């Protein structure tokens, strides 16, 4: 299982940090940020058998952004 803070190397040979994870309808989603270029990020679904797939559905992306924003805001608040 992928967890926040884990590093993954994708097919582009870049390392990404898992910034956040969530599960919707029994599907695991992850927010990835390129650890060397923070402007390079992506939202993916994750399957233990098939790996990571970038999300392209705009409605799903909007929902994931809201969820991940709430998660990261809570995380930042605990650091204070």
C-alpha positions in Angstrom: 0.0 0.0 0.0 1.2 3.5 -0.8 1.4 5.9 2.0 2.0 9.7 2.4 5.7 10.5 2.2 6.6 7.4 0.2 8.8 7.9 -2.9 7.9 6.2 -6.2 9.8 6.2 -9.5 7.6 6.4 -12.6 8.2 5.5 -16.2 9.7 8.9 -16.8 12.5 7.9 -14.3 11.5 10.8 -12.0 11.0 10.3 -8.3 7.6 11.5 -7.0 6.6 12.0 -3.3 3.2 10.8 -2.3 1.7 14.0 -0.9 -1.7 12.5 0.0 -3.9 9.4 -0.5 -7.6 8.7 -0.3 -10.0 5.9 -1.1 -13.3 6.5 -3.0 -15.6 3.7 -4.1 -12.9 1.1 -3.1 -10.4 2.8 -5.4 -7.2 4.2 -4.0 -6.1 7.6 -5.3 -2.8 9.4 -4.8 -1.5 12.9 -5.2 2.1 12.8 -6.5 4.6 15.6 -6.6 7.9 15.5 -8.5 10.5 15.9 -5.7 12.8 17.9 -7.9 10.2 20.0 -9.6 7.2 20.9 -7.5 5.3 22.3 -10.5 5.2 18.8 -11.8 2.4 16.9 -10.1 -0.3 14.4 -10.9 -3.3 12.6 -9.5 -3.4 8.9 -10.0 -5.5 5.8 -9.2 -3.6 2.9 -7.7 -4.1 -0.8 -8.2 -1.7 -3.2 -6.4 -1.7 -5.4 -9.6 -1.6 -2.8 -12.4 0.1 0.1 -10.7 -0.6 3.8 -11.1 -2.8 5.4 -13.7 -3.1 9.2 -14.2 -6.6 10.6 -13.7 -8.0 12.6 -16.6 -11.7 12.8 -15.6 -12.3 16.5 -14.8 -15.1 15.9 -12.3 -13.1 13.3 -10.4 -10.1 15.6 -10.4 -12.2 18.4 -8.9 -13.4 16.0 -6.1 -9.9 14.8 -5.4 -8.4 18.3 -5.2 -11.0 19.1 -2.5 -10.3 16.0 -0.6 -6.5 16.3 -0.8 -6.7 20.1 0.1 -8.6 19.2 3.3 -6.1 16.5 4.2 -3.1 18.6 3.6 -4.6 21.5 5.5 -5.2 19.3 8.5 -1.7 17.9 8.2 -0.2 21.4 8.2 -2.4 22.5 11.2 -1.0 19.6 13.2 2.5 20.9 12.6 1.8 24.2 14.4 
